[in-house]
Each structure stands twice: as C-alpha cells, then as structure tokens.
Amino acid sequence: MTRVSVFTLIERSIKNMGAINPKIKDLAIELVIRSYHIGINIQITSGLRTFAEQTKLYNQGRTTPGNIVTNAKEGESIHNFGYALDYVLVSEDGDKAFWDISRNMNGNQVRDWFEVAAIGKQLGFSWGGDWKWKDYPHLDITKGISLASFRAGKRPSVPNIPSRGYYGPGDIGKGVGDIQSDLIKAGYKLTKDNIYGKAMEDAVQAFQRGSNLSADGIWGTASQAVMDALLVNMNKPKPEAGTSEKPKEEIYMADLLKMTTGEGKNALLRVLKRFEKKEAALSDSWRKKVKEGTLTKDEGLEIIYVAIDRGYITGLVDTNALQDRVAALEEAVKVK
C-alpha cells in the first residue's frame, strides 16, 4: 500500500482549519509534518469555528438530529477565536480516519494519540487529553487567558516553530534546495525545486544506503557530514600529469580513510561486513589484521578497491579505472 503524501495531509488540514490564527496554522502544519516523520499520519479536522458554526454544533443532539458532540455554546470555545485545533489519525493510504486512542500505526508500542500530543506540546500547545474531561483530539494555545478575556479581545502570544535540526518530507525552502544541490553534485538524478517530496526522499534513501547509513529518508547531521566529506574529496584539484606515480583513485582513497587505526579501522570493518560470506577468501585475513592493528595501508586500499568493484561501496569513484587492479589482486589471492 502506497503511503499518502504528507502534502495531501497538509492540504486537507489547511482547508479544514479555515481562517485560523496564522501562527497557529503554521504550528499545525508542523505538527502534521513531524508526526509524518515518525510514521504517523494525521490531519487537522477543525480550526476556527465561527459563532454560527458553534451554535449549530451545540444544537446537534439537542434541537437537531445527531449525537451531542459539545457542551460549548457560541463564544465558549477557544475554537471560536482561532487558537485551537482538532486532529485525527489517518490510515496509511489516507482514506480512513481512526478515533480509537489505542492505535499504534508506527509499531513502537506507544499510542499514536499520545505521541502526536507530545509533539504538540513541544510546539507550545496544551492538550485536551490532559483535562479532567478528556478531549483527545484537541490542542490549543491560551497561556492561561480565560474565555471571558478572549471575548473581551485579549489574545495570547503564539511561539514560533522551534528548530528540529533535520529535514524530511513536507519541508520546503532554501535548506531543502541546498540538499538537493548537493545530491545532484554527487550524481543523483533530482530536480532542484526546494520541495522535500517523494523524489527527494527516494534520492536521500539511495544516498543513505550507499553511505552505510540508516535509510530512513530523513536528512540529519549524519547524512550531511557524509555528504560534506564526499564533496570535499570530489572538489579536490587533480594532480597534473607526471606529478605522482600513484593513480588518482589511490590518492583519493588514502585521503578518505586513515587505513590502520581509529576511525579508519572502524570504517574498514564496516566495509568488510558488507563482504559477508560472498567474499570470504578475500576478507578473512584482512578482517583479522584490521582487528589486530597490523593491516598496512596497501592492504587497506585493497579492501576498498575490491569493495568498490563489487558494488559494496557506491558513489565514490569511477570503478572503470579499477578493473586491472582488482584482477591483479584476485590473482595474488589465488597464489596465496
């Protein structure tokens, strides 16, 4: 089943909120996005409710058909002033709403209603689920201002959206465009449109898989650090002909990893893990030397060369230049 786009959930939410306070609207959109990033689909079902709409809702189950859904008359709900919203959980495909508070769509054993409420609190909202008379879908910002004060014209300050330190589906703007530019420079087919949509999510996941990162489609500090290192090495000036006896690939890889100790050692062990049983003849002795700290730089380069040739490392160098080198290595292994 294809997951509903976060942009679809945002579009529906904006329509349902009406002429809500603009900063509340921005926070609500952020709530939809952050919930989506942890595997929970939600959409806003209600925002500003006019006095006439509140009266109609109050009359339901009293003087008009239906069930009673509110005890608030006109002017007795924060919704009437544009400082409250209601949300609902939505199915994977976006076609069905869920109101039961026990639902756990992302499989982390925490109830989704409570996870979304926790995000709402981080954004500055108060949650109806904390009230004596529970209202689980409800979030508002009042800062202690009473309904009487609202009716008299007093309004609370609304916080700005707090920084979250990462980008993900639903984000737009220059920061997203900068990541797209980096991915394009690294060879990924992508259009720079400043929108973190499905195409960008796919490109990010491909980059993360090729970089031995968790392929969650979220661009955080780990992904940016790997990209920065990659682009630095890509942008290094090439040596002039005759200035070095070593091939440019060997210079590149030697700069990328310090082969025998520290982070280089850990990196090589991660590369060797990708070999698994497929390349046992080539990797068993190497793994032992890496752990013992006796691996030489040349042997470290051999690991990298073979890993690139086999596709265990991608997006780093042109593999066509490595064919002769790898063939010679395999012959050497056979002799041993």
C-alpha positions in Angstrom: 0.0 0.0 0.0 1.4 3.4 -1.0 1.6 5.9 1.8 -0.4 9.0 1.5 1.7 12.1 0.7 2.4 14.4 3.6 1.5 17.2 1.2 -2.0 15.7 0.8 -2.4 15.7 4.6 -1.2 19.3 4.8 -3.6 20.4 2.0 -6.6 18.8 3.7 -5.6 20.3 7.0 -5.3 23.8 5.7 -8.8 23.5 4.2 -10.3 22.2 7.4 -8.6 24.9 9.6 -10.3 27.9 7.9 -9.2 31.4 8.8 -7.3 30.3 12.0 -4.6 32.4 13.6 -1.7 32.4 11.0 0.9 31.3 13.6 -1.4 28.6 14.9 -1.8 27.4 11.3 2.0 27.2 10.8 2.3 25.2 14.0 -0.5 22.9 12.9 1.3 22.2 9.6 4.5 21.5 11.5 2.5 19.0 13.7 1.4 17.2 10.6 4.9 17.1 9.2 6.7 16.0 12.4 4.1 13.3 13.0 4.6 12.0 9.4 8.3 11.8 10.1 7.8 9.3 12.9 5.4 7.1 10.9 2.1 8.6 12.0 -0.4 10.1 9.5 -2.7 12.8 10.9 -4.7 15.6 9.5 -6.4 18.6 11.2 -10.2 18.3 11.2 -11.1 21.7 12.7 -9.6 25.1 13.4 -11.5 28.3 13.5 -15.2 27.8 14.3 -17.5 30.8 13.8 -20.2 31.6 16.4 -22.8 30.4 14.0 -21.0 27.1 13.4 -20.6 26.7 17.2 -24.3 27.2 17.7 -25.1 24.7 15.0 -22.7 22.2 16.6 -24.2 22.8 20.1 -27.7 22.3 18.8 -26.8 18.9 17.4 -28.4 16.2 19.6 -30.5 18.8 21.3 -32.7 20.6 18.9 -31.4 19.0 15.7 -30.7 15.3 14.8 -27.4 13.6 15.8 -25.3 13.0 18.8 -24.3 15.6 21.3 -20.6 16.5 20.5 -20.0 19.7 22.5 -21.2 21.4 25.6 -19.9 24.8 24.5 -22.2 27.4 23.2 -21.1 30.2 20.9 -18.2 32.2 22.4 -17.5 29.4 24.9 -14.8 27.5 22.8 -11.3 28.5 22.0 -12.1 27.4 18.5 -14.3 30.4 18.1 -11.2 32.7 18.3 -8.9 30.7 16.1 -6.5 29.5 18.8 -7.5 25.8 18.8 -7.5 22.8 16.5 -8.6 19.2 16.4 -6.7 16.4 14.8 -7.4 12.8 13.8 -5.2 9.7 12.9 -5.4 8.7 9.2 -4.8 5.3 7.6 -1.6 4.5 5.6 -3.4 5.4 2.3 -5.1 8.4 3.8 -8.6 7.2 3.1 -9.8 6.4 6.6 -9.9 8.2 9.9 -9.2 6.5 13.3 -10.5 7.8 16.5 -9.6 5.0 19.0 -6.8 6.1 21.3 -5.2 2.7 21.5 -4.0 2.7 17.9 -0.2 2.3 17.2 0.5 2.6 13.5 4.2 3.0 13.6 4.7 -0.1 15.7 6.8 1.4 18.6 4.3 0.3 21.3 3.4 3.9 22.1 -0.1 5.0 21.4 -0.2 7.4 18.4 -2.6 9.9 20.0 -0.2 10.4 22.8 2.8 10.7 20.5 1.1 13.4 18.5 0.1 15.1 21.7 3.7 15.1 22.9 4.8 16.7 19.6 2.0 19.3 20.0 3.3 20.2 23.5 6.8 20.6 22.1 5.3 23.1 19.7 3.6 25.1 22.5 0.1 23.6 22.5 -1.9 22.4 25.5 -3.7 19.1 25.0 -7.3 18.2 25.8 -6.2 14.7 26.8 -4.7 16.2 30.0 -8.1 17.7 31.0 -10.3 16.2 33.7 -13.0 15.8 30.9 -10.8 14.2 28.2 -10.8 15.7 24.7 -8.1 13.7 23.0 -8.2 15.4 19.5 -8.0 18.9 20.9 -4.9 21.2 21.0 -4.9 24.9 21.9 -2.8 27.8 23.0 -4.3 30.1 25.7 -1.4 30.8 28.0 -3.9 30.9 30.9 -6.1 33.5 29.3 -9.8 32.9 30.2 -12.7 32.7 27.7 -14.0 35.9 29.2 -10.7 37.6 28.4 -10.8 36.1 24.9 -14.3 37.5 24.4 -13.0 40.9 25.7 -10.3 40.9 23.0 -7.3 39.6 24.8 -5.0 37.2 23.0 -2.0 35.0 23.9 1.4 35.2 22.3 2.0 32.3 19.9 5.5 30.8 19.7 7.5 30.4 16.6 8.1 27.0 15.2 11.1 25.5 17.1 14.1 24.2 15.2 14.3 20.5 14.8 17.7 20.1 13.3 16.8 17.9 10.3 14.8 18.0 7.1 12.2 15.5 5.9 9.2 15.0 3.7 6.9 18.0 3.7 9.7 20.6 4.2 10.1 23.4 1.6 12.6 26.2 1.2 16.2 27.1 0.7 17.6 24.5 3.1 15.9 21.8 1.1 17.2 23.2 -2.1 20.7 23.2 -0.7 20.5 19.5 0.0 19.1 18.9 -3.5 22.0 20.7 -5.0 24.5 18.5 -3.0 22.7 15.4 -4.1 22.8 16.5 -7.8 26.5 17.2 -7.5 27.0 13.7 -6.0 25.4 12.2 -9.1 21.8 11.6 -8.0 19.1 12.4 -10.6 16.9 15.1 -9.0 15.3 18.4 -9.8 16.0 21.3 -7.6 12.6 22.6 -6.6 13.1 23.3 -2.9 10.4 20.8 -2.1 11.1 17.6 0.0 8.8 15.4 -1.9 8.8 11.7 -2.9 11.6 12.0 -5.5 13.9 13.7 -3.0 13.0 11.2 -0.3 14.0 8.4 -2.7 17.3 10.1 -3.6 18.1 10.6 0.1 17.4 6.9 0.9 19.6 5.9 -2.0 22.4 8.1 -0.8 22.0 6.8 2.8 22.1 3.1 1.6 25.3 3.9 -0.4 26.8 5.5 2.6 26.1 2.8 5.1 23.5 5.0 7.0 20.0 4.1 8.1 17.9 4.6 5.0 15.0 6.5 6.7 14.7 9.2 4.1 15.4 11.9 6.8 18.3 14.3 6.2 20.1 14.9 9.5 23.6 15.6 10.7 24.9 12.2 9.9 23.8 12.4 6.2 25.1 16.0 5.9 28.5 15.0 7.4 29.0 12.2 4.9 27.9 14.4 2.0 30.3 17.2 3.1 33.2 14.7 3.2 32.3 13.4 -0.2 32.0 16.8 -1.9 35.3 17.9 -0.4 37.1 15.0 -1.9 35.2 15.4 -5.2 36.3 19.0 -5.4 40.0 18.4 -4.7 42.2 19.5 -7.6 43.5 16.7 -9.7 47.3 16.4 -9.8 49.0 17.4 -13.0 50.3 14.6 -15.2 53.6 13.3 -14.0 53.4 14.8 -10.5 52.6 11.5 -8.8 53.4 7.8 -9.5 50.2 6.8 -7.7 46.9 6.6 -9.6 44.4 9.4 -8.7 42.0 6.7 -7.2 44.7 5.6 -4.7 45.4 9.2 -3.6 41.6 9.7 -3.2 41.1 6.7 -1.1 44.2 7.2 1.0 42.9 10.7 1.9 39.4 9.4 2.6 40.5 6.9 5.3 43.4 6.5 7.6 43.7 2.8 7.0 45.0 1.2 10.1 43.7 2.9 13.3 40.9 4.8 14.8 38.0 5.8 12.6 39.8 4.3 9.6 39.9 1.0 11.3 36.2 1.2 12.2 35.3 2.2 8.6 37.2 -0.7 7.1 35.5 -3.1 9.5 32.1 -1.7 8.3 33.2 -2.2 4.7 34.3 -5.8 5.4 31.0 -6.5 7.0 29.4 -5.9 3.6 31.5 -8.7 2.1 29.9 -11.3 4.4 30.2 -14.9 3.0 30.3 -13.8 -0.6 34.0 -12.8 -0.5 35.3 -14.9 2.4 38.5 -15.8 0.6 39.3 -12.1 0.2 38.2 -10.8 3.5 39.0 -13.3 6.3 42.7 -12.5 6.7 42.0 -8.8 6.2 39.5 -8.7 9.0 41.9 -10.4 11.4 44.6 -7.8 10.5 42.3 -4.9 11.0 41.3 -6.1 14.4 44.9 -6.7 15.4 46.0 -3.4 14.0 48.6 -5.0 11.7 46.9 -4.0 8.4 49.1 -2.0 6.1 47.9 1.0 4.0 48.3 -1.1 0.8 46.1 -3.8 2.3 43.6 -1.2 3.3 43.5 0.1 -0.2 43.0 -3.5 -1.5 39.9 -3.8 0.7 38.4 -0.5 -0.7 39.2 -1.3 -4.3 37.5 -4.7 -4.2 34.6 -3.3 -2.2 34.1 -0.6 -4.9 34.4 -3.2 -7.7 31.8 -5.5 -6.1 29.4 -2.6 -5.5 29.6 -2.7 -1.7 30.6 1.0 -1.8 28.9 3.2 -4.3 29.1 6.8 -5.4 32.8 7.3 -4.5 35.0 6.9 -7.6 34.8 5.7 -11.2 35.1 1.9 -11.0 36.2 1.5 -14.6 39.7 2.6 -13.6 39.9 -0.2 -11.0 39.4 -3.3 -13.2 43.1 -4.1 -13.8 43.9 -3.5 -10.2 41.2 -5.9 -8.9 42.1 -8.6 -11.4 45.7 -8.5 -10.1 44.5 -8.7 -6.5 42.4 -11.8 -7.2 45.3 -13.5 -8.9 47.5 -12.7 -5.9 44.9 -14.2 -3.6 44.8 -17.4 -5.7 48.6 -17.7 -5.4 48.5 -17.4 -1.7 
